[in-house]
């Protein structure tokens, strides 16, 4: 009938939602809490070795920094940003990590901004924004002077725009969405190799929806992936390109389990060689239990009404797209890594938005069928807030190698005993976030006398009178306790030795009395 407006069953931004104000308020509290956690304790943890490398390279003159990063397998966009950031404000941990925190906060804003005009239900969008803000994996890398927070931010933008262009946008997409996907995609592929992998998979999934011309999707993907392709072409003609990845082992099936627990980030934060892992299965089990309960309730209530079809179908379509992207990227990365050294846990932060949003959308679709969208939204927002408390507690406890503590200890020991001998694999980068001087004159004073000894050789020197401090970094795995036992077992019977409880490091102090007829000191060749 002319002039008659037919209401759409698909909820829009103006469609009334029961308890809308309360749900918006709850989501705002979760987002505010998550942003506060990102900003707190930026300098509580020491730089660990990866941060030491990034900040150390960024501290060099530009020409030297470019010379160092030209062989990295990933493009140098973040490293150049960090170089400018360091030369603007120095190498203080709170300052350098603030750059990653800014990308983390930007990502939370983008989750809201890029989906605000989508066809997704308001309650689902609230959960996506709150889930993005509360993601423990994203929070931990927002407090690290590395590229992974930037990678997460760009991946989030591409994931959101992919949803807008496919599952949550039934009409012909606007040119601005296509341009935005290409621009954010270019930033993504210019940040990390896995960013290009996400773009290719997202483009392939978009083809399956048949809402965009294949030629347009191909052009979009090609333009977005171009920065990574150019960098890899550069690598073909650059000696030693990608050599820094040779230490990465071939992933086993256990790596997939570690990825699953880390994506949900429910307690148990630990440092590994591949990044920071959450070991608890509580998050996975929680989602499985909630899905089972919702599924049983959805069939008990009968078929959904016409009004329920919109929220349920849009959430279901979004979940299909998101989970398909996350699963395919993971499988491809795992398969390729059987032949090329590229798999680390931290690299998989690229699928964090797709994986977490996909699970949320799938659960919401089942809740919509049971007509429990608002109840489910309130419940999940409360659970996200509770989990943020665990994440905050994890961030306060030591989880990065405490190079700051050992640097300050060696400084105090040197001041108390100028003749104390330091033995181990100490490097100047250990000082970067300790608050101690990093100039050459100070380093020479601190490490004289000293003996450089590789962690692979924990044999002690022969007994010498006085104090000897053995200090070793043996990697981020589980070898610290074993190395300490080896060192203590080889201590001379004349020495009184004790291990200092410094997280992630083997630090043993031995004090020997003067032995008649023995007065060995380090040779000049042993000293730094």
N, C-alpha and C positions, 0 to 999 in steps of 0.2 A: 504494500500500500504506500502510495506517495506520501512523503512527509513523516512516515512512521519509522521510528528508530528501533531496530531489533537488537536487544542486548546480546552481547557476545558471551559465550560460556567461558572464554579464556580470561582470567583475571588480569587486569592491567594495573598501572600505578594508581589509578583512581578507584579501583574496585574495593569496597569495604572489606576488611579482614577483621574477624572477631579478635579483640584484644590487640589490635595493631599497635597502639601506643605502648602497651606494656612490653610487647615483643621487641619493638624498636629500642625501647629503653634498656632491655636486657642485653640486646646485641651491642648497644653503645657502651655498656659497662664492660663487656668482654673485650671489645676493641680497645677501650681506654686502658684496661688492665694490661693487655698484651703490649700496647705501645710503651707503657711504663716499664714493663719487664725488659723490653728491648733497650731502653735508655739507661736502665740501672746497671751498675757493676761493669761498665765498659772496661775498666782497668783492673778488675778484681783478679783476673787470670793473667799469667805470664804469656808473652808470645810463645807459641810452640814453633817447631822448626820451619813449618811452611810460612808462617807469618814472618819469622825472622828473615827468611829469604826475600819475601815480597817487600818488606820495609827496608831491608838492607839494600836491595837493588834500587828502590825508589829514592834512597838517600844519596845515590851517586849523581854526578853530573849527567845531564841528559844524554850526551853522546855515549858515555860508558853504560848507562842504563839500557839504551837501545841496543848496544853491542851484546849485552848479556841476554836480553829477552828475544833476540832475533831467532834463536833456535828452539823456542818454546813451541809445543804442538798447538797451543791455543793462541789466537790473535792477542795483541798487546793492549787492547782497549782499556781494560781495567787497570793494568799496570801503568799506563800513561796517566790515567786519572789519579791514581795513587801518587805518582811522581809529583804531579802538580799539587796535590793535597799536602804531601809531606813538605814540599818546599814552601808551602804557604804557612803551615802551622807546626812543623817539626815531627818527631818520631814518638811522641808520647802516645801510649797505648789508647787512652780514651779518645784522643784526637784522630788517630789513624783509623780506628774502628768506627768512629762516627760516620765515616763515608759509607761503610756497609750498612750502618743503622739507617742512614738516610734512604738507601735503596730499599731497605725493609719496610720503612714507613710508607714510601711511595707505592710499594706493591700492595699494601693494605688499602690505600686510597684507590688504586686502580681497580681492585676487585669490586669496589662499590661503583666507581665512575663508569667503567666500561660495560657493566651489566645493568645499569640503572634503567635503560630503555629496552631491555630485552623482554621477551615474552615469558620469562621465568616468573613463577609466583613470588610475591614479595617475601613470604616467609622463607622460601628456599634461598633467595638472594641474601637475606639476613644471615642465614646459616653459612653460606659461602663466604661472605665477608668476615664473619666472626671466626670461621674455621681457618681462613687464610691468616688472620691476625694471631690466632692461638697456636698455629703449627709450630711445634717445638723445634723441628729441623730448621725451619726458616729463622726462628729466633736465635738459635745458637750460631748460625752463620751470619746473622746481623750483628754479632759481637765478635767478628773475626776480620782481620785485615787481609782478606782474600777476595777472590772474584765471585764467590758463590752466592752472595746476597744479590748482586747485580744479575747473575744468571737466573735466580729464582724470580726476580722482579720482571725480567723480560719474558721468561717462560710463562709467567702468570698473565701478562698482557696478551701474548699470542694465544694462550688457551682461552681466555675470555672472548677474544675477538673471533676465534674459531667457532665458539658456541653461538655468538651473534650471527655469524655467516651461515650457520647450518641449522642446528637443532632448535634454536630459540628465535629464529627470524623467518617466519613463513613467507615473507614478501621479498621482492627483489632487493638485495642489499644496496645500501647507499655507497657512493664512491668513497666517502670518508672512511667507511669501515674497511674497504679494500686497501686504501692507502695506509690506514693505520696498521693493518696486518703486515703489510710489506715493510713499513718503517720499523715497527717493533721486532719483526722477524729479522731484519738486517742487523739491528742492535743485538739480538739474541745470537745469531750466527757469528757476529764479530766478537762475541764474548767467550764462546766455548764451542768445542767440537760437537758436544752432545746437543747444543742448541740447534745446529744444522740438522741433526738426526730427528729432533722433535718437529722441526718445520716440514721435513719430507713426509713424516708419518701423518702430521696434521693435514697436509695437502692431500695425501692419499685418502684419508678418511672423508675429507670434504668432497672428494669426487664421488664417493658412495652416496651422498645425499642428493646429488643431481640438481642442486639449486643454483649452482654456478656453472658457467660454461667450462668444459675441460680445458679449453685454450686459456681462459682467464686464470684458472687455478694453476696451470703449468707456468704461466708468466709470473704470477705472484710468488710461487715457490722459488722459481729461478732467481728472481731479483732479490728475494730475502736471503737465499743461501749464498749469493755471490761473494760477500765478504769472506766467508769461510773457504770457498773454493779458491779465491785469489791467494789467501794465506797458505793454503796447502800447495798451490803451484809454486809459491815463493819457497816453500820448504823443500821441494824437489831439487832446487838449485842451491840449497844452503847446507854446507857440511854440518854434521852432528845435529841436524834438525830432529826434534822429538826424542833425543837421547835421554832426557830426564825421566822418561816414562818406562825405562827398561826395568826398573825395580818392581813394577806392578805385576803381581802374579796372575795366573789364569784363574778366573772365578770358578768356584765349585757351587754345588746346589745350596750349600749353607749360606752363601752370599745373598741368595734370594730371600731366605728366611730373615737374615739380618736387615735387609731392605724393608721387608714387611713390618717388622717391629719398629724400625726407625721412622717410617712414614707416620705411624700413629703416636710415637713419642710419649709414651706413658711410663715415666720413671726409669731408672737404671741407666743413666747416661754414662758412657765410657769412651775413652779415647782408643782408637785403633789406627793402624798404619793407613787405612783407607778413609779415615774421617772420624766423626763422632757418632756412635751408635747407641740406640736405646735397646736394651736386651729384653725388656718385659713384654710378654705376650698379652698383657691385660687389655690393651687397646683393640687388638684383633679379636679376642674372645668377646669383648664388650659389644663390638659391632655385629658379630655373629649372633649373639644372644638377642640383641635388640631386633635384628632382622627376623629372627625366628618368631619372636613374640608378635611383631607387627604383621607378619605373614598370616599367623593363625587368627589374629583379630580381623584382618581384612576379609577373610572368607566367612567368618562367623557373622559379619554384618551384612552379607548379601552383596548384590551388584552395586557399584557406585552410581550415584545420581548423575544427571546430565551436567550439573554444576561442578561435580568433582572430576569430570573427564579432563577439563583443561589443565588444572594443576598436575594431575597424574601423568597425562601424556607428555606435557612439556618436560617434566622432571625425568620421565622415563627416556625420552629422546636424548636429553642432555647427558644422563648417566651412560647411555650406550656410547655416545661419542667420546666422552671423557675416559671411561674405563678402557675403551678400545685403544685410544691413544696411549694411555699409560702402559697397558699390557704389551702392545706391539713395540713401543720404544724399549721397554725392559728386555723383551725377548731378543730383539735385534742387537742391543748393546751387549747382552750376555753372550750371544752367539759369536759376534765379531770379536769379542774379547778372548775367545778361545784361540785366536790366531794373532791378534794385535793387542799390545799392552795398553788398554784404555779404561778398563773397569775399575773404578773406585766408588765407594759408597757415596762420597760427597758429590761426585759427578751426577749421580742419579737424583739430585735435588731438582733437576730439570723436569721430572715427572710429578713432583710434589703437588702442584695445583691440580693437574688432571686426576691423579689418584685420589686425593682427599675430596675434591669436589664430586668426583664420580661416585664415591661411597655415600657421601651426603645426599646426592640427588637420588640414588637408588633407594636409600632408606626413606627419603621423603615421598617417593612415588608409591611405596608400599603403604606409608602412613596415610597418604591421600586416598588410597583405595579403601582404607579403614575409616576414613573421615576423621582422622586424628592429627591433621596437619598442625594446628595451633598447639595442641598438647605436646606433640613430638618436638616442635620447634622450641618451646619453652624448656622441655626436658633436656634437649641436646645443648642448648645455650648454657644451662646450669652445669652440665657435665664439662663443657669446654672451660668454663670459669674455674671449676675444681681442678681440672688437669693443669691449668696455668699455674696453680699453686705448686704442683709437683715440679713443673718445668723451672719455676723460679728457685725452688730449693736445689735442684740439680745444678743450676748456674752458679749458685753460691758456693757449693762444695768444689774442691779441686777436681778438675777433669782435664786440664792441660798441664804438660810438663812444667814444673815450677822452676824455670831458669832464673826468675827474679830472686827467689829465696837462696839458691845456691850462690848466685853472684854476690848478694849481700853477705852471705856467710863467709865466702872467701875474702871479701874486703875486710870484714871484722877480724878474721884470722890473721891476715897479713899485717894489719895494724897492731895486733897483739903480739905477733912474733914475726919480725921481718925475715927470719931465716927459715920459716916453714916452707917445706917443699910441696908443691902441688903437682900431682900426677893424673893424667887423664886426657880426654879429648875436648877440652874447653876451647871454644872459639869466641872471637870478639862479638859475634851476634848475640851471645847469651846476655850481653849487657843492655840490649836495645830498649827493653821496657822496664829495667830495674831501677831507673832513676839515677844510676851511677854514671860517671863520665864515660864516654866512648872514644876519646882521643887516644892517639898512639902512646903518648907519654904516660897516661894513666895505665894503659894496658901493660906496658913494659914494667911499670912498678908493681902492678898486681901479680903478674906472672913470673916474677924473678925472685927466687929460682923456681923453675918448673920443668916438667918432662912431658912431652906430648906422647901419648900412648893410645893406640887405636882400641876401640871397644872389643874388637875380636881377640885382643891379647890382654887378658886381665892379670897376667903374672905380675906380681909386685916386684919392686926393687929389693935388693938386699937390705937388711936392717941398717939403718943409719940413726945416729943420735938425733933426738929432737922430734918435731912434729912433721908428719907426712899426711896429706889429705888426698885421697884417691877419689876422683870425680869422673863419672862416666854417664853419657847418654847412650842407651843401648837400643833405641827405637821405641815405637809407641805400642808394641805388643806386650806379651806377658813375660818377657825375659828379664825384667828388672829384679825380681826376687831371686831368680836363679843366679844372675850375675853377682848379686850381693853375697850369696852364699859361697860362691867360688872365691871371691875376693877375701872374705873373712877366713875361709879355710886355709888360704895360703899365707896368712899373716904370720910373721916370725913369732916364735915363742917368747922372745925378748920384748915384744911390743904389746901395749895395751890398746886394743882397737874397739871402736864402737861405730855402729851405723847410724847416720843422721836421718830422721824421718822426713825427707824432702820428696814430694810427690813426683813420680816418673823418672827419678834419677837414682843412680847408685853413688852414694856419698859416704865414704868410710874414713874416719880420722884415727890415725895410729900415732902413739907417742912412745918412743923408745928411750930408755936411759942410756947414758954413755957406756959403751962397752970397751974395756981396756984393750988397747992395741988396735982399735978399729975407729977410723975417722973418715969414712967414705962420704964424698959429696958428689953431686951430679957433675959430669964432665961438661965442657963448653958446648960440645956437640949435642948434648941433651937439652940444654936450656933454650927457651924461646928468646 
